[in-house]
Amino acid sequence: MLSLLALTVLTAAPAVAGAHSEPPPRPAVPGLAYATGGERSSPAVWVANANGGQAKRLGLGLEPLISPNGQWVATSAFGTVVGTQEQGPAIVVYSTAAGAPLNALSLATATAQPLAFSPDSRYLAVFMQSNSVTDIAKGSGLAVIDTATGAVTTIAHGQVQGASFAPDGSDRIVYGLAPSLAVNAPVNLYIAQPDGSGTQALTHDGRSLYPIWGPRYIAYDREHLRRNYAPRYDIWLRAPGSSAARRLTNVPADKLVVGLVPIAFSASGGRLLSEFEGEDTSAAWTVRVPSGRARPITFRNQSVLGAGISRDGGTLLVDLGSFEAPPSAGRVASIPFVGGRPTVLVAHGGQASWNR
């Protein structure tokens, strides 16, 4: 279903989906986006070069996501409360140049979180979480914003469990979707064009979620429901056109944690960044493909949250000390994939993303 909602740009028709045959070139100057803010200050979004220098404040927001070409930074927005209802756009897409931002969706109906940009930076996948008190999943879903036209297309309704675009430049998207918020609700992976056309189910087991599309495989979690325990996640691999899948990781998870969630592939697909998640738990782990060797990234007993991986797979982007804390309580840093001493890029910030 197509919905055009309160955008600053609403004009030209979108180009034909899938027109690209190769991934676009990387930006000449890689960029870094991050958030700042404390208990007494509003969260703000910043953009800088890959080393944290030449920082520039873009505006208010949380959970920034920088586009591959470095021209956009998408953020979750917060508005003003009128009566009992929050008003304003749910997503703000800032231009890193001097252009006006795109304002999309409405906080009157849903909050929103940017999930992924397409490799050509044209499309932005957004998870909309309905703020209704009943039938929450029915009002929630996956929207795709066309940054060239400002058009918003809702391509799926339900509880979204991750989304990722194909790295081949086709603009296809894979996402996890469940019909409800229930822990035992069936969840599967689907592949579609950015306008929602050609949707096909990739899995049918009812237990597949959080996909990340790599050059050879889609990495995703397959969950195992445990009585009186949190679900257990293991990472699996599946080629987009194949019905065969194989288990990649087997990391123990106690009753309050779920295990590894894939975050990002290196360009070759040989290295994968993941996050070990659960109650009061979030920690970066690296995974080698195809061996499945997994190891945690730690530094002086501090919480190290995974945020990104460089295209060559040699370096990770991490947040230090910002878990369950305001962004400015942490530090944005890079650290070798094999572990070691981190290099601090931003002394007071968190929720980082990069396009390095």
Beta strands, then each sheet from edge to edge (+ up, - down):
strand 1: 31-36
strand 2: 44-49
strand 3: 56-60
strand 4: 62-66
strand 5: 72-76
strand 6: 80-82
strand 7: 85-87
strand 8: 89-95
strand 9: 102-106
strand 10: 110-117
strand 11: 123-130
strand 12: 141-146
strand 13: 152-157
strand 14: 159-165
strand 15: 173-178
strand 16: 188-192
strand 17: 200-201
strand 18: 208-213
strand 19: 218-224
strand 20: 232-238
strand 21: 245-247
strand 22: 257-265
strand 23: 271-278
strand 24: 281-288
strand 25: 294-296
strand 26: 304-309
strand 27: 315-320
strand 28: 331-336
strand 29: 343-346
strand 30: 350-354
sheet 1: 3+ 2- 1+ 30-
sheet 2: 4+ 5- 8+ 9-
sheet 3: 6+ 7-
sheet 4: 10+ 11- 12+ 13-
sheet 5: 14+ 15- 16+ 17-
sheet 6: 18+ 19- 20+ 21-
sheet 7: 22+ 23- 24+ 25-
sheet 8: 26+ 27- 28+ 29-
end
